[in-house]
Amino acid sequence: MEFPITAGKLCYNKAMAHVLTTEWKKIRKTAGFALFFSVFVLFGMAGAAAQVTLTPLNDIEIGTVGKTANATGNITIDTFGSISCDAGFECPSAGVPGRFQATGPTGDRMRVRCEDRTKNLRNSTGTDGELDREANEIYVRLGSGNPVVCGGGWAFNTHFSADPAENIIYVGMRFVGTDARLNGLYSMGAHPDGEFEITVRRQGGGNPSDTASIDGFISLEGILEIADTSNMDFGIVEVASQPPSAGDFAAMGSNGNISYGGSFSGAGSGTVGTVTLQGAATGDIIEVFCSQSARMTNPSNTAQIDVNGIEFGVLNALGNYGTGFSCNGLATPATSGPFIPVTQDTVFIGGRIDGATASGVIDSNFSTANPGGEYIEFQFIKQ
């Protein structure tokens, strides 16, 4: 059937009007619902894309590691927080791995990028070592997965999980402790290169992404060690009257000079005892404790005589007996103060053989190493 056009209007058979009108309303209703549904889905997808985020949760923290004077090697914290270190270092068993929280639409492809295989850390306040040290490997782990080493490219190419815990990125590092400064704090953020960065992106270059950074920290302190000792030797002391008594003495200063009194005499010089310390850093507060006296016996332990009034000096302040730091026993420090390398690495020890403490005939070789002898003890404590 044809419908003639008159004056720009559509003419139709009145007998068909009802059917045509009913069908038009039905189609219009269906098309309207479909259009509304499509728009809803498109806007929902756009909103989800805008929600890709990367939030720093905490920095990498190894804590304080002890370092012996000549230690070389690495200190490593893995992505689970376990710490290991090479010989010469004393490290805590666990620290805090760095963490980021990634969020994005569940099921969408998630790509994680970390460009830096290494990072520099700086310690501006420590002493006796290198200003900058390197973390020569950075490790990352996504959720309960396996760790990988950073170094360009995508570390992970997976999907956003519905479980937030599986979208957490954990970070560890291997720090080079060789020649590291003592005291102070090494930090990535303190170095001009800045903190460690990670980028999370949805698949496709045009899709949203987010980048965030965290710091890494480690502090080292010296482990005090006795590097060397040497024995005190008064040489030959001549005894004019047996047994010795009060007023008989041989007193050696930290410079090795010996003065005599009463029935004692000798060459006028001997060999001071020494103790050499290592592991202290410039400025460390060191307390020195030492025995007030020692006992020398003969080889058969049938005679004895004491060395009392033990004192010591340091390299830039050696002198005759009576000028050194007096030992006060192991409960009270003889001295305490900031450590200065070279001039205070070694203490030089003297003391006074006291005739009033003699028992038996004082002849032959007397030593603290003989049976019944009592050594001189030194302790160094860092505050």
TORNULO-861857 format. One record per atom (N, C-alpha, C, O, CB): residue in one letter; x, y, z. Coordinates in steps of 0.02 Angstrom, whole numbers, plus 50000, padded with zeros to 5 digits. Atoms other than C-alpha are relative to their C-alpha. Glycine has a CB too. Example, Ala and Ser with C-alpha at 12.3 -4.5 7.8 and 13.67 -1.06 7.14 Angstrom:
2
A500454994150000
A506154977550390
A500455006050000
A500975005950033
A499505000150062
S499584994149997
S506844994750357
S499615005550037
S499865011050045
S500205002349929
END
This chain:
383
M500434994050000
M500005000050000
M500445006250000
M500945006350036
M499525000150062
E499624993850004
E500665017549958
E499665005350041
E499045005550045
E500095002349927
F500264994449960
F500455032950068
F500215006549967
F500805008249965
F500264999750074
P499834993750035
P500355049349975
P500245005350050
P500005005550107
P499405002849961
I499744994549959
I501325064550045
I499645006449981
I499635008249922
I500765000849991
T500364993850012
T500305080650062
T500255005350048
T500235004350109
T499234999150007
A499784994249961
A501015097250122
A500504997950054
A500455000350111
A499415003550032
G499475001949953
G502515088950207
G499774995550056
G500154994250102
G500305006150030
K500245004349947
K501435077550314
K499884993049973
K499714992149915
K499355002950031
L500115006950018
L501305058750313
L499264998450006
L498964999550059
L500424995250044
C500705002049998
C499565052450267
C499974992450004
C500384989149972
C499615002649938
Y500055007149994
Y499025035050313
Y499284998050008
Y498855002250023
Y500424997450059
N500675002849996
N497505023950315
N499784999750072
N500134996850114
N499974993149967
K500244999749931
K496475026950471
K499914993050028
K499964992150089
K499365003850004
A500115006849975
A496125008450481
A500634997050031
A500594992550072
A499764995549943
M499375002649974
M497975005450519
M500275004150058
M500785002450088
M500524999849946
A499734995349950
A498165019650644
A500134996750067
A500664997850096
A499535005750009
H499935002949934
H497915009550801
H500594995250002
H500994995250049
H499354996350020
V499455004950001
V499094995650751
V500675003549997
V501135001750034
V499924995249941
L499364996550008
L500475007550697
L500195003650065
L500775003550085
L499965005049943
T499864996349938
T500325018050856
T500224995250055
T500694996750091
T499385003950022
T499825004949948
T500395002750969
T500704997349990
T501094996950037
T499504994250002
E499345002750014
E501924995550884
E500545005350012
E501085003650037
E500044997549928
W499514994649990
W502845012350890
W500155001050073
W500735001750092
W499755006549970
K499904999249928
K502585014151076
K500414994250028
K500844995250071
K499335000450037
K499655005949975
K503214996551106
K500755000349982
K501184999150024
K499694993649971
I499304999450022
I504804999251004
I500355005550039
I500915004650061
I500055001349925
R499704994449964
R505125015951087
R500184998250072
R500705000350097
R499515006049999
K499895002049931
K504995008451260
K500614995550005
K501044996350049
K499384996450028
T499435004749998
T506214994451222
T500665003549984
T501165002450017
T499884994349949
A499384996450018
A507485005751138
A500235004650056
A500835005250068
A499885004149936
G499814995549944
G507435017951284
G500354996350056
G500834998850084
G499395003450027
F499695004049947
F507865004351410
F500704997849981
F501164998250021
F499574993850016
A499345002150024
A509304997751305
A500505005750001
A501075004750021
A499954997049930
L499564994150001
L510045015151285
L500225001850071
L500815003250082
L499645005949967
F499844998349931
F509965018651472
F500514995150030
F500974997250064
F499375000150043
F499565005149974
F510825002151515
F500715000749973
F501204999950010
F499734993149983
S499344999250031
S512255005151393
S500385005950030
S500985005350044
S499935001049925
V499684994249970
V512625022351463
V500234998650071
V500775000850090
V499525006050000
F499825001749931
F512655015551640
F500654995950002
F501094997350043
F499434995950034
V499405004250002
V513965002451597
V500625004149982
V501145003350013
V499924994249951
L499424996050022
L515115014851509
L500235004650056
L500845005250067
L499825004149939
F499794995649945
F515095027051653
F500284996150058
F500744998550092
F499415004250023
G499735004149947
G515395013051777
G500724998149985
G501134998150031
G499594993750010
M499315001750018
M516975007851684
M500455006050007
M501025005350029
M500034997349930
A499584994049994
A517625025651678
A500155001550073
A500715003550089
A499665006049967
G499894998749929
G517415027551866
G500514995250029
G500944997350068
G499354999450039
A499535004949975
A518385011451902
A500715001649978
A501175001050019
A499814993049977
A499334998450025
A519865016751793
A500325005550040
A500935005550049
A499965001849927
A499724994349964
A520085032651892
A500224998150070
A500525002250105
A499495005550004
Q499855002049932
Q520305022652053
Q500644996050007
Q500764993350061
Q499434996050027
V499355003349994
V522015014952015
V500465004350043
V500625009950024
V500324998749930
T499584996149955
T523105020452161
T500564995750028
T500524989550029
T499585002950058
L499435003349966
L524765016152245
L500165004150062
L500375009950056
L500624999449952
T499924996449937
T524925020952428
T500594997150039
T500604991250054
T499354999650042
P499465002449957
P526555019752528
P499744998450070
P499385002450100
P500585005350004
L500215001949933
L526255010352691
L500565000950051
L500445003450106
L499784992850001
N499434998949954
N527995010552770
N500664999349961
N500684996449907
N499984995050060
D499335000250029
D529855012452732
D500354993450017
D500114989550058
D500425006050026
I499575005749985
I531204999052732
I500425001950061
I500755007050061
I500464998049939
E499624998549939
E531994998252906
E500384993850022
E500084988950045
E499525002550056
I499585005549977
I533454986852945
I500155000850074
I500234995850110
I500664999849960
G499834998849931
G533824994953113
G500745001250008
G501085003449961
G499784994250044
T499294998849984
T535534995853196
T500404993549994
T500214988450023
T500085003050070
V499575005750012
V536904984053141
V500695001350030
V500975006750019
V500064998449924
G499324999449973
G538524981153235
G500524998449947
G500414993949906
G500094995550061
K499485000950051
K540114982253132
K500684999850034
K500875004450070
K499985005649947
T499325000349976
T541854976453178
T500445004449956
T500245006549901
T500264992650001
A499584995050032
A543314987153126
A500154998549927
A500155003149885
A500655000750037
N499795001750069
N543784977652967
N499474996049963
N499634992549915
N500654996150002
A500535003950031
A542104970352919
A499885002249928
A499885008249913
A499355000650039
T500184998750070
T541714969052733
T499414995549981
T499354989950007
T500614998949952
G500555004150023
G540154962852646
G499335003650004
G499315009850004
G499964993750041
N500674997450009
N538284965252644
N499544998550059
N499654993850097
N499694997349938
I500555001149954
I536764966952756
I499364999849958
I499235004549920
I499975005650057
T500585000950044
T535154960552676
T499364999250041
T499344995350089
T500114993949956
I500675001249974
I533334962252723
I499574997749942
I499535001149890
I499705006550033
D500415002550054
D532174951552618
D499305002850003
D499145006750048
D499994992350001
T500674997150004
T530384955352571
T499534997450055
T498974999850062
T499694998449932
F500385002449942
F529774945552723
F500235003250065
F499945002150118
F500054992450005
G499744996649941
G530814956052844
G500584996450033
G500854999150081
G499475000950048
S499435003649970
S532154942952883
S500665003549980
S500735005749923
S500014992549977
I499374996650012
I533904950352898
I500584995050006
I500594990950052
I500105005950050
S499395004049997
S535554941852861
S500595004649986
S500525009749951
S499994994149949
C499414995750012
C537314948952862
C500624995749997
C500654990250024
C500075005350055
D499375003550008
D539064943752816
D500425000350064
D500275004150110
D500405002949941
A499555000349943
A540454939652939
A500285006950016
A500455010749971
A500574994949988
G499744993549978
G541034954553041
G499455004950018
G499595010250047
G500425002949947
F500584995949982
F539284961753060
F499564996250049
F499514990050046
F499595002149936
E500505002949955
E538034958553199
E499345003649987
E499275009550002
E500235000650075
C500624996850020
C536274961653139
C499404996950036
C499434991250058
C499904999449924
P500615002849972
P534534959553210
P499724994649954
P499874994649895
P499475005550012
S500275005550041
S533594944153151
S499455002349953
S499324999149902
S499754994450044
A500564997750042
A532154954153080
A499955007650001
A500145010950050
A499334997050025
G500124992950006
G531734971553020
G499315001149969
G498874996849975
G500555003549957
V500644998350030
V530314980052926
V500095000849925
V500445005449903
V499705006550032
P499964998950072
P530144977652737
P499575005949980
P499075007450013
P499794993649961
G500424994750026
G529474992152637
G499354997149972
G499334991349952
G500375004049946
R500655002450026
R527644991052583
R499635005549964
R499635011349985
R499574997350058
F500464995850036
F526494998852455
F499334996349995
F499324990149991
F500275001849928
Q500665002950013
Q524614995952439
Q499755002349932
Q499655008249921
Q499495001950056
A500284998450066
A523994995052260
A499264998550000
A499034993650031
A500364995949944
T500725001250008
T522154996552219
T499815001249928
T500095005549894
T499585004750047
G500254999450068
G521234994352055
G499424995349991
G499264991450035
G500554998549949
P500595004250013
P519734985851975
P500174992650003
P500624990449968
P499695001849932
T499885007149993
T519664967652025
T499974996549932
T499494997449893
T499494996850048
G499975003750062
G520174956451881
G500355003549943
G500565000349896
G499324998349978
D499644996450052
D520954970151776
D500744998450004
D501004997050057
D499885007650005
R499295001650000
R522734967351722
R500405005450037
R500295011450028
R500254999349928
M499594995649957
M523994974751843
M500734999049983
M500984993349981
M499874998550077
R499285000450017
R525784978851796
R500395004450049
R500215010150062
R500135002349927
V499594996649950
V527114983751922
V500705001049973
V501024996249950
V500014996050067
R499344998450028
R528704992551869
R500445003250054
R500235007750090
R499925004849940
C499494996849956
C530274996451971
C500645000649959
C500964995649942
C500124995950067
E499434998750044
E531665004451871
E500674998650034
E501154996550002
E499985007149976
D499364999949966
D533015004452004
D500204993250028
D499874990550073
D499995005150056
R499725006149971
R534024988852033
R500435001750061
R500494997750107
R500434996149947
T499584997649944
T535164998952149
T499765006850022
T499435010549984
T500755000249979
K500154993449973
K534935014152260
K500585002150045
K500884998050080
K499335000150039
N499494997349956
N536175025452349
N499685002650065
N499145005550064
N500385005749965
L500214997549935
L535995029452534
L500545004650026
L501135003450014
L499854994350050
R499524995149974
R536835044152622
R499945000550076
R499395000250105
R499895006949968
N499964999049927
N537405046352803
N500405006450012
N501025006350007
N500324993850037
S499674993549993
S537795064652838
S500265001350071
S500615006250081
S499535005449980
T499824998549930
T538055063253027
T500474994950031
T500724996150086
T499385000550041
G499555005049972
G539095047453053
G500735002049991
G500895007449965
G499874993349968
T499284998650004
T540995046353062
T500374993849977
T500124988249979
T500285002450068
D499525005450013
D542475035953004
D499774995149945
D499834989149954
D500134996250063
G500205004350055
G541775029252840
G499775004249940
G499855010349940
G499444995350022
E500224996750061
E541045033352669
E499335003550010
E498875000850042
E499964995049943
L500634996249996
L539695046652654
L499424996349967
L498884995949996
L500095006949966
D500525003550037
D538715036652525
D500174992649994
D500744990749980
D499915003149930
R499945007250010
R538435017952519
R499414997749957
R498905001149954
R500034996150068
E500495002250049
E537435007652396
E499594994150026
E499864989650058
E500344998249935
A500405006149998
A535984995752408
A500054997149930
A499734999649884
A499245001350023
N499845002350068
N536594985252262
N499504995149971
N499594992849915
N500684996950000
E500575003650028
E535004975152244
E499375002050038
E499385002850099
E500114992350004
I500664998649971
I533174979352274
I499544994349981
I499514992249923
I499725006949975
Y500455005750011
Y531894965452293
Y499285002350011
Y499145006350055
Y500174994150047
V500714998649990
V530004966452273
V499614993549997
V499804988749964
V499745005049945
R500445005849999
R528614954052307
R499285002550001
R499125007250037
R500144995450062
L500704998250002
L526764955252266
L499594994950039
L499574989050021
L499755000549927
G500435004349960
G525594948152398
G500384993950025
G500924994650053
G499414997849960
S499695006249977
S525994929952437
S500444996849948
S500644991049954
S499464995150021
G499595002650054
G527004927852278
G500744999650017
G500935000550075
G499905004149939
N499285000649993
N528864925652252
N500355006649987
N500125010449944
N500284994549954
P499634993850013
P530124939952262
P500394999849935
P500604994549912
P500475001550058
V499594999250059
V531014946452109
V500475006050011
V500355010150055
V499575001049936
V499524994549996
V532494958252084
V499785005549952
V499645004149894
V500724997549984
C500174994450043
C532094975452017
C500565001449950
C501124999049958
C499865006350042
G499494998250048
G532994982451868
G499735001549931
G500004999149881
G500504994649995
G500284998250065
G531914989651731
G499484995049978
G499494989249999
G500545000649948
G500525004450024
G530414982451643
G499474998950053
G499495001850107
G500294993449977
W500545001449954
W528874975451725
W500194994350046
W500344988850024
W499354998349961
A499835005149951
A529224966151885
A499434994950006
A499554989050016
A500145003150068
F500595004449997
F527444959051887
F499515001949945
F499415007749930
F499665000450070
N500524999050050
N526134956851753
N499444995150017
N499464989349996
N500284998849926
T500505004449972
T524584949851836
T499335003550000
T499195007649956
T500204997850072
H500664996949996
H522824955051889
H499885002750071
H500134999950120
H499444994949982
F500204997449934
F522134965652030
F499574994850035
F499094992150006
F499625006849993
S500365005049962
S521514954052165
S499435003350039
S499465009250056
S500484996350048
A500544997649957
A519884955752261
A500235000450073
A499925003850113
A499394995349995
D499724999949933
D520944952752418
D500535005550004
D501055004849972
D500304993150019
P499514994549996
P521864968952465
P500704997650020
P501205000549999
P499775005250049
A499345002449978
A523254958852548
A500414997449942
A501034997749943
A499914994550052
E499645002550058
E523694951252379
E500225005649954
E500595004449906
E499574995149962
N499794994250039
N523914968752307
N500535004250037
N500695009850015
N499405004449984
I499464996649964
I525244973752435
I500664998249968
I500804992449954
I499994998250076
I499335001150028
I526994975952363
I500505000950057
I500535006250088
I500155005149941
Y499495000049947
Y528404971652485
Y500695001349969
Y500834999149914
Y499994993350040
V499354998050028
V530164978552463
V500564998450050
V500505000050109
V500005007649983
G499405001149961
G531854972852528
G500615002749964
G500555005249908
G500104992550015
M499394997350032
M533654977952492
M500624996550028
M500614993850083
M500055007650010
R499355002449978
R535464972252503
R500475006050004
R500645009149953
R500294994549951
F499604994049987
F536554985752581
F500744998050005
F500914993150038
F499785003550066
V499285001349999
V538444986252555
V500295003350063
V500325009550068
V500355002849936
G499754997349936
G539194988052729
G500745001550000
G500995004650048
G499864995250054
T499284998750003
T541024988852675
T500135007550003
T499845011349964
T500314997049936
D499804992949992
D541785005552731
D499415004550018
D499455010650009
D500315002549936
A500574995949979
A540095011352796
A500185004150062
A500565001950105
A499384995750013
R499904995849942
R540085025552921
R499684997050062
R499174993550058
R499735007049987
L500295002049937
L539785021953103
L499585005650028
L499725011550019
L500564998050050
N500484995349970
N538355030353196
N499645003949945
N499775002949885
N500375004950049
G500414996650050
G537145042053110
G499534995149966
G499444989549990
G500455003449948
L500515003950034
L535865035252987
L500085000549925
L500085006049897
L499295002250021
Y500015000150073
Y535985029852806
Y499285000049976
Y498854996450002
Y500384993749973
S500684999250025
S534445034852706
S500025001249925
S500445004949900
S499645005950036
M500074998650071
M533925034352524
M499785007249989
M500045010649944
M499494995249967
G500274993350008
G532975050552546
G500515005450012
G500435011049988
G499435001050046
A499484995049987
A534545059352609
A500475000849940
A500845005749937
A500404998050061
H499574999750060
H535435055852443
H499635003949945
H499025003549940
H500194992949976
P500324996350054
P535125067152292
P499594995649952
P499134998149920
P500525003749961
D500385004450044
D534505051952194
D499294998750025
D498864996749986
D500364993449992
G500675000549973
G533005051252309
G499804993050020
G500204988350021
G499525002549951
E500275006249974
E531885037352371
E499894994849945
E499994996249886
E499355001450036
F500145005550046
F531425020752291
F499285000649974
F498815001250012
F500104993250034
E500654999050032
E529985022252166
E499734993649968
E500114989449943
E500045005549948
I500355005450035
I528705009852102
I499405003149963
I499095007849987
I499764994550050
T500584997950039
T527375012251968
T499534994049990
T499754988649973
T500215003049931
V500525005050014
V525745002451955
V499565002649943
V499345008349945
V499584998450064
R500384997950059
R524795002951790
R499524994449980
R499674988449985
R500485001849941
R500435004750034
R523294994651712
R500274998849930
R500605003149902
R499265002549998
Q499735001750065
Q523694985951549
Q499765005049947
Q499185007049946
Q499794992949980
G500154995150052
G523774997851401
G500305006650018
G500195009250073
G499245000649989
G499644993849984
G524815013551388
G499555005850019
G499775010150057
G500415002049942
G500434994449985
G523325025151397
G499604999250064
G499265003950085
G499535001149945
N500395001249940
N522585017451553
N500335003550060
N500925005050059
N499934992650013
P499744996349942
P522785025851724
P500564996250035
P500594990050033
P499445001450049
S499465003049960
S524335022751831
S500145004650059
S499895010250062
S500654999049957
D499814995949942
D525065028951994
D500714998050020
D500904992250013
D499514999050060
T499315001049978
T526855030852059
T500085002550071
T499815007850088
T500495003549952
A499884997949931
A527415031852240
A500714997850019
A501024993949984
A499484997050049
S499325001549978
S529045030752337
S500024998850075
S499595001250112
S500485005749981
I499865001049929
I529725024752504
I500755000950011
I501145000849964
I499774992950023
D499304999249981
D531355027352597
D500274993350025
D499894988650037
D500095005550054
G499675005949970
G532605014352660
G500515002450050
G500885007250037
G500344995649946
F499584997649946
F533565015952823
F500434994350028
F500214988550032
F499585003150056
I499575004649962
I535035007452909
I500505004250039
I500755009350014
I500354994949953
S499494996749958
S536205012753050
S500514994850021
S500334989150036
S499675003550062
L499475004549978
L537875004953095
L500375003050060
L500485009050063
L500494998549943
E499604997849944
E538835005953257
E500584995150009
E500534989249993
E499585000450064
G499415004149992
G540564999653300
G499934994850055
G499644996250108
G500595004450014
I499955005249948
I540814983453395
I500695000550031
I501194999749996
I499874992849970
L499354999349967
L542184985953523
L500354993350006
L500054988350025
L499915003150071
E499605006049996
E543574973153515
E500695001850027
E500945007350017
E500064996549932
I499304999349980
I545264970953597
I500434997349943
I500454991349931
I500154996350068
A499615001950059
A546424970853448
A500674997050020
A500934992749984
A500115005949955
D499335002349982
D548054967753542
D500135001650074
D499855006450101
D500545003449954
T499774998749932
T548824966753715
T500754998350005
T501004994249967
T499594995950052
S499315001849984
S550594966453782
S500095000550076
S499755004350109
S500515004549963
N499925000649927
N551224962353957
N500435005550029
N500885008249997
N500294993350017
M499594995449962
M551924974054087
M500604996250028
M500534990650052
M499585003450057
D499395003449976
D553734969954136
D500435005150037
D500675009950007
D500394996849941
F499584995549960
F554674978354277
F500744998449993
F501165002050021
F499814999550074
G499305001950007
G556284969654226
G500264997150066
G499884994050103
G500435006049979
I499695002449939
I557484965354367
I499945005250055
I500195010850047
I500744998149989
V500044995649941
V557064973154535
V500454996850054
V500344991250075
V499245000850025
E499555002449948
E558454971354662
E499715001450069
E499485006950083
E500705003249993
V500284999549932
V557904968054841
V500584999450050
V500894994250056
V499454994450013
A499434999949955
A559184972954971
A499844996750067
A500304994650102
A500235007150012
S500195002749934
S558214966555123
S499394995549992
S498894997549964
S499865005850050
Q500555004850001
Q557124951155141
Q499724999050070
Q500094999150119
Q500244993249971
P500494999150053
P555694950255164
P499865007449989
P499985011450035
P499344996350017
P500174993050011
P555134966655085
P499465002350049
P499104998350078
P499765001249927
S500484997349952
S554084978155192
S499745006749974
S499905008849919
S500335000850070
A500284993550018
A553124994655189
A500575004949985
A501075005150021
A499545002850056
G499484995250021
G554125008155101
G500434997449944
G500775001249910
G500435001850057
D499655002950057
D554884996054977
D499535000149940
D498974997649944
D500254992750016
F500444999850059
F554184999354803
F500405001049936
F500975003449936
F499495005750008
A499774998450067
A554495000154617
A499385002349962
A498924998449951
A500374993749964
A500594997050031
A553285011854527
A500155001949928
A500595006049915
A499765006250040
M499904998650071
M553165012054337
M499425004149973
M498845002549982
M500074993349960
G500504995850031
G552265025954245
G499804997649931
G500074992749906
G500255007149996
S500235001950066
S551355025054079
S500525001249946
S500434999049889
S499365003749983
N499454998950047
N552955030953995
N500564994950007
N501054995249970
N500295007050009
G499515005349991
G553945015854059
G500545001750051
G500934997350069
G500334998649935
N499514998249949
N555005025454185
N499814996950067
N499224996750085
N500065007750006
I500125003149935
I555205016754353
I500385003950054
I500975005550046
I500234992549999
S499694997149940
S555545025054521
S499984994750055
S499544990450056
S499635006550023
Y499935005149948
Y556095014954674
Y500015003250069
Y500155009150077
Y500654995949988
G499974997749931
G555965016354861
G500184994550047
G500094988650031
G499335003050020
G499815004949950
G556605007655017
G500574995749976
G501074998349951
G499414995650018
S499465004650018
S557644992154982
S499974997749927
S500364993549906
S499974994050044
F500055001950070
F557094990954800
F500425004749957
F500465010749970
F499265000249977
S499634996050049
S558184996954656
S499984996349933
S499774990649929
S500735001350023
G500015003150065
G558384993554471
G500265004649946
G500575009749960
G499314997749983
A499724996450057
A558784999954297
A499665006749987
A499945010949951
A499954995649938
G500344993650009
G557515014154302
G499495000149944
G499165005249933
G500505005249987
S500515000350053
S556435008554156
S499774992849990
S500134988150006
S500285002949934
G500285006650013
G555334994154108
G499555000349938
G499585005049899
G499614997350061
T500465000450057
T554004989053982
T499295000750025
T499064996650065
T500104993449961
V500694999149979
V552254995754004
V499564994749968
V499724992049915
V499745007149981
G500505004250031
G550754984653975
G499585004349952
G499515010349962
G499564996750053
T500434996350048
T549634989553829
T499384995949984
T499394989749984
T500395001649935
V500615002950026
V547864986153773
V499785004549943
V499695010549952
V499444999350055
T500214996150059
T547334991653598
T499284998449984
T499084992649977
T500464998449940
L500715000550013
L545504994853563
L499865001449927
L500185005649896
L499605004850045
Q500244998350067
Q544634994353394
Q499244999349998
Q498944995950039
Q500344995549947
G500725000250008
G542864996853334
G499645006250024
G499045007050011
G499724994150035
A500314993849977
A542545013653417
A500045005249944
A500535005549907
A500335002650065
A500014994650049
A542065028453308
A500165006650033
A500085007350094
A499325000449966
T499854993349974
T542615046353329
T499385002850036
T498845003150008
T500225004749943
G500544997049962
G541565054253464
G499604995150043
G499224997350086
G499545003349954
D500345004849956
D540915037953540
D500215001350073
D500805002550087
D500174992749979
I499844999349929
I540805039653729
I500214993250027
I499814988550029
I499395002850040
I499715006349976
I541935026153799
I500165000550074
I500475005350097
I500644998249959
E499815000649929
E542055021053981
E500534994650006
E500494989349976
E499374998350044
V499455004849990
V543645012354038
V499994997850073
V500045001850119
V500695003249981
F499985003049933
F543605000554187
F500634995650004
F500824992549955
F499354995750014
C499395004149994
C545154991954256
C500134998150073
C499925001650120
C500605003749971
S499845002549934
S545794981954404
S500455004950038
S500895008050009
S500354993149995
Q499584995749959
Q546544991754548
Q500664996850017
Q501165000250029
Q499645001850064
S499395003549979
S547824978354586
S500054993349964
S499574990949934
S500014999050076
A499875006650027
A548594962154527
A500484996450048
A500814999650088
A500305000449928
R499565003849955
R549544948154615
R500504996049959
R500314992449912
R499594995350046
M499475003950030
M551214940854562
M500234994750049
M500304996050109
M500595004549978
T499765005549958
T551804924054628
T500634997049968
T500784998249910
T499454994650009
N499445003750028
N553354913354608
N499754993649969
N499164991849979
N500544998650053
P500255005950036
P553264897454503
P499684994750045
P499234991150023
P500564996949961
S500285005149956
S552894886554654
S499445002750043
S499164999050084
S500554997250045
N500534996749963
N551624898754726
N500124999750076
N499664998850115
N499324996749984
T499834999949929
T552564899354892
T500155007150024
T500245008250084
T500594995550014
A499894993049982
A552844918154888
A499605004449953
A499475002549896
A500775001849998
Q500414995550042
Q551834932854823
Q500135007250018
Q500355008850073
Q499264998450008
I499974992849990
I551854951554805
I499515003449952
I499435001049895
I500735002849991
D500534996850040
D550524963454738
D500275006249963
D500725009749986
D499425002150044
V499934993750036
V550554977054607
V499355003850011
V498825001549990
V500154998949922
N500614996249988
N549334990254663
N500065007149971
N500575008849941
N499855000450076
G499984993350029
G548905008054615
G500084999949925
G500435004149897
G500565004050031
I499935000550073
I548725002654434
I499695006149966
I499155008449985
I499664993449973
E500234994150037
E548535017254314
E500194999349927
E500574994849909
E500305006650030
F499845000350071
F548615020654128
F499985007049970
F499685011649998
F499504995349963
G500034993950039
G548885034454002
G499864998449927
G499874992549908
G500665004050007
V500095000850072
V548525037153818
V500575003549963
V500975007149994
V499315002749976
L499404998150038
L549725041353678
L500195007350008
L500795008850011
L499894998549928
N499834992949996
N549615060253692
N500065002550072
N500105008550083
N499485004149963
A499964997849930
A549715060253883
A500344994650042
A500064992350092
A499295001550028
L499625004849962
L551045048153944
L500455003650050
L500685009150037
L500424995449953
G499594996749950
G552035051754101
G500234995250054
G500084989250052
G499625005850031
N499755004049944
N552885045654259
N499424997750044
N498855000050037
N500505004250042
Y500525002849957
Y551945035854390
Y499675005650041
Y500005010150067
Y500304994750048
G500394994949964
G550565046254471
G499675005049955
G499275009049978
G500455003550047
T500294995150046
T550095055954314
T499434997149958
T499105000749921
T500545002849954
G500505003250043
G548925043254233
G499314999750031
G499195002450085
G500234993149983
F500685001349974
F547105038254256
F500044994250048
F500274988850030
F499504998549942
S499985005249949
S546935028254416
S499434995049990
S498864996949981
S499955003150070
C500505005250006
C546035011654401
C499604999450064
C499884999550119
C500324993349981
N500455000249942
N544525010054516
N499624993550007
N499124993150042
N499505005649995
G500375006349999
G544014991954490
G499514999749942
G499465004349902
G499644999150067
L500445001250057
L542714984954372
L499295002650010
L498855001449969
L499974992749984
A500664997249988
A541234994054450
A499985007549987
A499445010349974
A499794998650072
T499974992750008
T541825012054432
T500505001749945
T501074999449948
T500205003550067
P499534998650055
P542585019054272
P500595004350023
P500525008850065
P499635003549944
A499414995949988
A544345025954279
A499945006649962
A500185011849985
A500644996449980
T500124994050040
T543845038354144
T499434998649952
T499274992849937
T500655002349962
S500535000550049
S542445041754022
S500015006249957
S500085011749983
S499304999150034
G500004994150043
G542385053053871
G499964998149927
G499964992249909
G500615004150012
P500045001350073
P542285054953681
P500654997149973
P501204999549989
P499835006549963
F499435003650027
F543425043453587
F500335004049943
F499985006949901
F499804993149975
I499614996950053
I544815050653477
I500464994749970
I500904992250005
I500415006250026
P499585005250030
P545605038353353
P500745001950002
P500925007750010
P499794998749928
V499274999650002
V547485035653347
V500275001750069
V500654997750098
V500225005349949
T499724998149935
T547865045053508
T499704996150058
T499994995950112
T499925007450011
Q500325003649945
Q546645034653611
Q499844992749984
Q499474989550020
Q499365003550019
D500115007150017
D546665017753524
D500334995450051
D500074989950065
D500274998649931
T499615004349955
T547945010953648
T500095003350067
T500245009350072
T500694998449969
V499854997649933
V548085012653836
V500674996950021
V500814991150006
V499434998250051
F499345002049977
F549815011453916
F499984999550076
F499815004450109
F500565005149976
I500165001749931
I549795003354087
I500634999550044
I501134996450026
I499624993450003
G499475000449950
G550905005654238
G499704998150068
G499094997250074
G500395006650005
G500245001749933
G550795001554423
G500585000150049
G501145001850032
G499664993250000
R499524999449945
R551715000354589
R500054993350036
R499574990850065
R499805005650050
I499875006049960
I552504984654663
I500085002250072
I500515006450088
I500644996149975
D500044997649930
D552134986554849
D500304994750047
D500024989350056
D499275001550020
G499675004549954
G553344978454972
G499584998150060
G499684992750089
G500645003050025
A500425001449942
A552024979355109
A499554994049989
A499284991250037
A499585006150018
T500445005650016
T551024965755019
T500384993449992
T500084988349976
T499615001449937
A499595005950013
A552474953455008
A499884994650052
A499744995950110
A500745001950001
S500065005949957
S552334935955079
S500514995049976
S500504992949918
S499284997050000
G499475004650019
G553834924255080
G500605003749973
G500635009949973
G499754995149949
V499384997350027
V555534926855004
V499885002149928
V499674998149886
V500584994950006
I500134997350067
I555434938054851
I500644999549960
I501065004149962
I499735007450003
D499455000850047
D556694931254728
D499754995749942
D499174993549943
D500634996850034
S500185003750062
S556664922154560
S499495003949959
S499425009949967
S499734993050018
N500464996750047
N555344925854429
N499295000150028
N498994995050043
N500014996349932
F500694999149976
F553684932954487
F499565002349942
F499765006549901
F499985005250059
S500464998450055
S552194933954370
S499284998950020
S499134994750062
S500174995749938
T500725001249990
T550314935454370
T499784993649965
T499244991049979
T499595006049973
A500175006150036
A550344920354253
A500184993750039
A499974988350019
A500355000049933
N499825005749959
N551074908954387
N499394997650040
N498915001450048
N500585001750047
P500555002449958
P549924898054494
P499875004850059
P500335007050093
P500164993050027
G500184995449946
G548974909054617
G500035007349980
G499845011650019
G500444998950058
G499964993150022
G549284924654514
G499325002849981
G498864999149965
G500485000649942
E500624996650019
E547924937454476
E500165005349948
E500585009749959
E499655003250062
Y499874995650057
Y547874946754311
Y499735007150012
Y499345008350058
Y499694997049936
I500314993450006
I547524964954273
I499464999549946
I499594996949892
I500535005549982
E500555000450048
E545844966454186
E499785006949979
E499715011450020
E499424996150030
F500274993850028
F545244980354072
F499344998549964
F499274993449930
F500515003349951
Q500635000350036
Q543474983154008
Q499865006849968
Q499995012049999
Q499414997950047
F500194993950036
F542884995853879
F499264999549984
F499044994549954
F500435001149936
I500725000050012
I541045000353869
I499825006349963
I500015011949983
I499604999550067
K500234994350039
K540265011553738
K499305002050024
K498864997850029
K499994998449924
Q500654997649977
Q538835022253800
Q499535001049941
Q498955003149951
Q500085006650039
END
